[in-house]
Amino acid sequence: MLLIHFFFCFFYRLFNVFFNFFSFFFDFLSSCFACFVHFFSNVFYLIFNSLLSTRCYCESHCKSSCEH
């Protein structure tokens, strides 16, 4: 009976440790993934914005040079 109790406690603790580790790991992964997505969306936004502003600048420059 004591042996069963010991094994039950042992496996419960082991499961608890693994569960805590995995929950921490998944929290870490999800936060990293969110950070990663946020970073890349910012980078793409900056690139897209700079391309767009360059295009607009070129168009306005061309228009002004055409008018003159």
N, C-alpha and C positions, 0 to 999 in steps of 0.2 A: 504493500500500500504506500509506503514511504517512497519507494522507488518510482511508482507511478506519479506520485505527487511531485517528486524531484524532476522527472522527465517533462511533466506538464509545465512546471514552472520554467524549466530550462528552455523548452521550445517556445513558450509564451514570450520569454525575454528575447530570445533569438528573433522571433517573428516581429516583435516590437522594434527591435534595433533595425532590422531590415526595412520594416515599414517606414520608420522615421527617416532612414537613409534615403529610401526611394522617394518619399514625399519631398524631402529636402532637395534631392536631385532633380525631380520634376519641376519644383518651384524655381530652382536655379536655371534649368533649361528654358522654362517658359519666360522667365524674366530676361534671360539672355536673348532669346528669340525675338521678344518684343523690342528689346533695345536694338537688335540687329536690323529688324524691319524698319524701325523708326529712323535709324542712321541711314539706311539705303534709300528710304523714301525722301529724306532730306537731301541726300546727294543727287538723286535723280531730279528732284525739284529744282535744285540749284543749276544742274546741267541744262535741263529743259528751259528754265527761266533765262539763263544766259544765252542759249541758242535763239530763243524767241526774241529777246531784246536785241540781239545782234541782227536778226532778220529784220526787225522793225527799224533798227537804225539804218541798215542798208537800204531798205525801201524808202525811208524818208530822205536819205542822202541822195538816192537815185532820183526821186521826185524833185528834190530841190535842184539837182544838177540838170535835170531835164527842163525844168521851168526856166532856168537861167540861160 
